[in-house]
């Protein structure tokens, strides 16, 4: 049996899903029919006794002294070897993130032993360790999986998988009551890293209660000094958030990390969401923690975050401003795109082509474009769910608002100078289980029952001054074509979202 700090099977697979995998999926779905995924490594990689396990982890956490993070934490990088080898290093990541309010941890690992083509996401039930059960956040898992057919439920990917299981007891101990979304890469494909990064960015945008954990060890089985040299180079790429360079050099063997895919995808997702800072909290290898320096494995603890905005001398930046999706230049550019797109189509019947390099404007996000003439509504159309880059959505919706809103005649050329453009960039939809979750004013709301649906943007409540009851009744009756009190009916699905709204007049 391999020692607990060993990586078993560092291979690269490039294949399509064959019949064998399809059959395996069926067999595995039967084997994993239980709602609880039992621990596989308790008693071998870590203590089988909950009391002993908690005592060991608390010892590591008490000893860890990570630097204080001045900003909003998005993710941590943590090792996944047996605790006697890597636990002291992993504790730095979890202790550094302890102050963050965490309701869900997205845990990204990979398969050491079982090759498959794609990305497996565990979307049901719970995981069990000696510390108890931790539930899977099924709603968030579904929101991530819906973004690509490359992301699917393949439970065998999580059997005997230390890149996932070794992180869970730390999560249970540090983030009491949190749920998890376990994800495992099957193959090393940069395209899959991009796919998961896009899915994470779309599902997590606007949320500050989710922590991402990227599970990886560093170089394997080199002499102590050589391992430090190899890992120093990889860490420099990570610190500079050079995801593609990290991937390419790891594939060439210049640097080594078994969790190449989790780290690459996490850096890409962080960049899409505006988290641009990485702090290395601790590096050590098994020669430091276990003593044998002839053949060591490297371990890294790091945190990805967004620095707290500096003040301008007039006091601290407001909390809501620090969580903005877009900066002022990005907002200005989107308004320009909306204006130029509308003007070109109304005057010449041509769709202007835009090419934007800003990674945020290339993110898939839902958006609405609202037109007003002399202060009165003149058109409003949008996409709730992202179907492409944000800048393209805004360009298309500007044309639709000007020409296809059934409530109005198309905008004419002589009206253009009197039209004011407003853009609303939307967070992902969140289904509510209780009406108490709806904040009016504050949230936009979508209601749906059967084939009927309707939506109000958040600014509707602000502009009308409606109460929650008035807002919801009008939404059901006038937008969805449902009875005014349909929002009280349990069969009516209700989704909330937020919007970042900005207009030319601002």
N, C-alpha and C positions, 0 to 999 in steps of 0.2 A: 504494500500500500504506500502511496506517495505521502511524504510528510505534509502536514497541514499547510505549510507555506509554499508548497510547490504548485506550479501551474501545470495541469495535466492536459496535454493536447493543444499546442499552439499551432493550429493548422488553418489554412485558408481554403474556403470552399466556394466554388462558383458554379451553381447549378440551379435549374428551375425546379419547381415543386413536382417531383415525380409521383407516380401512383403509390410508391412505397410510403412517401410522407403523408399522402392523403389517407392511406390505410392506417398509418400510425396515429394520425389525428383522431380517427374514429375510435381506435382502441384506447387512446389516451383519454378521450372524453368520457368513456365508460369508467376507466380507472379513477378519474378525478371527479366522479359524480358527486362525491361528498362536498359539503360546503366548506370544509376545513382542510387546508393543506398542512399536513403534519411536518414537523421538523425532520430533516434527514441527517443532520450533522451533530445534533446534541449527543453528548457522550463520547464523541471522537474529536471533533474540531473545537468543541467548547463544552462546558460543564452541563450535565444532564439535570442537575438540581437547580431549581429556580433561585434558591437562597445562595448557593455557591456562585452561580452566574452573576447575580446582581452584585454580590460582594466584589467579584473580580472587576466588573465593569466600573463600579463606583470608585474602585481604587485607581483605575486608569484616568477617570474623569477628574478625580480630586488632584491627581498629580499633574495633569495637563495645564499649561499656562499659556494659552493662545493670546496673541495680540488682540486688543479690542478693535472691532470693526466699526468704523464711523460711516455708516451708510446702510442701505437696504440690501439684505442678503438674498441672492437668488438660488445659489447652489453651493454645494461642497463637494470636494473630491476626497474620497476615503479609501483606504486599502481593505482587503477582504480575506486576508490569510487567517490562520489560527490565531486566537487572541494572544497567546503567549509570544507570538512573533510580531504581530502588527497592532494589537489592541491599544498599546500606549500611543501609537501614532494616530490611529483612527479617532481616539478620544479628543484630539485637538479640534478636528472638524466639527464634531457634534457639540462640543462645549462652546465653540465660537458661535454656533447658530442657536444656542439655547435661548437667548433673549428674544428671538423672533417668534411671533405668534404663528404657530404652525398647526393647521388642521389636516393637511394631507402632505405626505412625502412621496414624490415621484422617484422611485428607486430604479436606476438604470444599470443593468449589468449585461452579461452575455453568457453564452454557453461554452464551458471549458471542454465538455465531453460529447455533446450531442449536436452534430451539424444539421442545420436546416436553412432554408432560403427565406429570409425575411426577418421580421421583428415580431416577437411574441409579447403580448400584453395580457397580464392576468386580470380579468375583468369581473370577478365574482368571488363571493365567499370571504374567507379569512385565512390567515397564516397562523400557525401555532408554534410557539417556542416554549421553553421552560418558564418564561416570564408570563405566559398566557397567550390569548388570541388577539390578533390585530386585524381589523376589518379592511377589506379592499374598498376603495372609493369607486364604486361602479359607475357613477355619473361622470366623473372625470375620466375614467378609463374609456368609457364610450365616446366621450368628446374627442379624445386623442385618436382612438381607433378609426373613427368615421372619416378621418382626413385622408386615409390611403388604404388600399387593399393590400399593401405591403405590411400593414400592422394588423395582426390577427391573434386569436387565442390558440396557443399551442402549449398545453400545460406541461408536456414532458420536458420542455426547455428549463423548467424550474426544479426538476428532480436532481437531488444531490449537487445543487449548484451553489457553491460558496460565494460567488460574486453577488448573489442576492441574499442568501440566508444569513451570512455573517454580518450584514448591516442591520438586520431587523431588530435584534435585541438592543442595540444602541438606540434605535429609533423608539422602541417601546419605553426605554428607561428615561430618555431625555425629553421626548415629546408625548407626554401622557395624554391618552385619548385621541391621538392623531390616527388617521387611516393611511393606507399606502396604495400606490399604483405600481406594482412590479412590472418591469419591462426588461426583456432579454434579447439582445442581438444574436442572430444565428450565423451571419457571415460578415466578413469585413468588406464593406462596400461604401465608398464615400457618398454615393447617391442615397443609400439608406440613412446615413447620418443626416443628410440634408432633409430627407423626408420626415424623419422624426423631429428634427429641429423646427421645421415648419409647423408640424402638428402641435408641438409643445407651445410654440409662440402663439398660435391661434387659440389654443385651449386655456392658456394661462394669462393672456393679456387682460389687464385690469384686476388681477387677483394678487393679493400680497400675503395670502395665508398658505402658500404652497412652497415647500422646499424641494429642490432637486438634489439627489445624491448620485454622483457619478462614481461607480465602483471600479477601482483598478489597483493593481500592483505595478511596480516599475520593472527594471531590468531583472533578469533571472539567471542565476548560477554563474556569475562571473566572480573573480577574486575581488576582494573588498575595494581596492583602489580603482580598479577598472569599472566596477559598478557605479561608484561615485561619479566618475567621469562621464559615463554614458547617461546617467540620470540627470546630471547637471545640465547637459545639453537639452534633454527633453523638457526639463523644468523651465528652461529659458524660453522655449517655444510656447509652453503653457502660459507663462507669465505675460507674454506678449499677445496672447490669444490668437496665435497663428494656427488655426484649426487645420487648414489644408496642408500647410507645411509639416505639421505634426503627423498628419495621416500619411503623407507621401514619404517622409523620412522613416517612419515606423515600418512602412511596407518595404522599404529598402534595407532595413536593418540598422540604420544609423542610430536610431533611438529605439527603446523598447518599453512598451507598456501593454499588458495583456488586455486591459480595458480601453483599448484604443477607440473603439466605437462609442462607448458611453462618454468618454471625455470629449471627443470630437463633436458629437451631437450636442452635448451640454454647452460647450463654448459657442457653437453656432446659434443655439436657441437664446443664450444670454445676449449675444450681439443683436439679435433680432428684437429683443425686448429692451434694449438700451442699458444693459449691465456691462460696463466696459472695464471693470477693475478686477484684478486677481491678487490675492495675498497668499503667499506660501506660509503656512503656519508651522509645519514641521516636516523634515525629511530625515529618515533613518533607514537602515537596512537591517536584515536579520543578523548581521555581524554585530551591530550595536545592541540589538535587543535580546539576542540568543547566545552570541559569543563566537560561533564558528565563522571565521572570515575567509575561508577558502572558497566557498560557493554560496553567494548570498543572493537574497531577493530584496529589491528596494521598495520602500513604502513612502507615500506622499500624502500629506494633509494640506488642503488648500481651500480657500473660499472665494467664490465669485460674487461680486456685489456692485452696487452703484453708490458712489460717494454722495454723502449728504451735500446738497447744493450750498455754495457759499452765500453769505448774506451780502447785500449791496450797501450796508451801512444803515439801512432803515429797519433792521429787525430780521428775524429768521424767515426763511421762505415758508409759505403756508404749506401744510401737509398735502393738500389737494394739488398744489402746483408741482410738488416734487414727484407726484405719481402720474404726471401728464404723459400720454403716449407720444405726443409730437412736440418738438420745439417750435419756436416762432418762425424760423426759416422754412421748416417743413410745412407748417400751416400756410404760410404765404405762397409757397410753391403750389400746393394743392388748390388754393383759390385761383391762382393764375391758370392752372391747367383746366379747371372747371370753366372759367371765363373764356379762355381761348377755344376750348372744345365746343362750347355752346355757340360762340360767335361764328366760328368756321362753318358749322353745320347750318345755322340759321341763314347766313348770308350766301353760302356757296353750295350747300348740300353735301359737303365733304367732311369726313371724319379726320381730324388732324391727328397725326401719329406723334406720340411722345416717347422718348427714351430716357429713363431716369436711372441714375447710378446709386442714389441714396438707398441703402439696404432697408431702412424703415419704410420708405415709400414703395418698396418692392414686396413688402410683407402682404400676405393675404388677409384682408380685413374687410368687414362689412362697412358700408357707408351710404348715406343719403345726401342728396343735393337738394336744397330748398331755394326757390326763387321768390323774391318779393318785388313788387312794383309799387312805388309810392307808399311803402309800408304794408301793403296788402299781399296776401299769399297769391302767387302766380303759378306755382307748380312745385311739386315735391315728390320725388321718386328715389328709391334706393334698393339696395340688396342687404337683407339682414345677415346672410351668411356669405362669407368670402368665396368668390369664384375666380380669383386671380389677384394680381398685384393691386395694392390700394390705389396707386395713381391711375391705373386703367379703369378701375371701378368708378372713381370720381369723374374721369373724362366721359365715360359712357352714361353715368347717371345725370350728368349735366345736360346731355343731349335729350335723354328721356324726360327729364323734368321740364325742359323747354318745349318739347314736341308731342309728348305722349301721355301727359296727365289727363285722364278722361274728364276731369272737372273743368278744364279750361281749353280755349282755342290755342293752337300753337303760337309761340312767341314770334313776333314779326321783327324784321330788321330795324324798323324805326322805334321799337321798344327797347332795344338792347341797352341804350344809354341810361334808361330809367330802371333797369333790373339790377337788384342787388343779389349777390350770390352768398349762400351760407352752406357750409359743409359740416356734416355730423359723422365722425368716425366712431364706430361702434365696438363695444366689447363683445366677447362671445355670449351667446344666450345661456341663461341658467334657469333650469326648470325649478319652480318653487313648490315646496310641499305644504306651505302654510301661507295664508294671506298676510300674516304678520311680517313676512320677509319682504313685502313690497313697500318701498319708500316713495311716497308721493308728497311733495316733489322730490326728485332725485333719480328714480328709475324710469326708463322706458319700459313698456310692457307689450308683449304679444300674447293674444289669446287665440286658442284654436279648439274647435270642436267639430269632429267630422271633417267635411271639406270646406268649412268656413273658418276664416281667420282674419284678424285685423291687428294693426299695430299703431301705437302712439309713441312718438319720440319723447324723451324726457322733458324737452322744453315746452311741450303742450301744457303740462300742469303749471309751469311757471308763468306762461303767457295768459292762461285762463284763470288762474287762482282756484282751480277746482280742488275739492277735497278728494281723498282716495275713492270714496263711494261715487262721487260725481264723475271722476276720471274713468273708473272702471265701467260704470254704467254706460257712459257715452262711447267708450271703446267697443263694448259688446254690441250696442244697438246701432251705432252709426258707422263703424268701421268693419265689423265682422258680420253684420246682419243677423245677430243673435238676439234673444230676449235681453233686455237691459240688465236683468239680474243673473245672467248666465255665468258671470264670474264667481257666483256663490255655489254653483253646481260642481260637485266633485268630478264630473265627467269632462269638464272644461279644462284643458291644459293651459297653464299660465307660465310664461317665461319672462324673466326680467333681464335688463341689460343697462349699461350706462353708455353715455355718448360724450365725446369731446367735441364741442360745438364752437365754430368760429366763423366769422363773416367778414366781408370786405370793409364794412363800416368801422370795424375794430382796428 
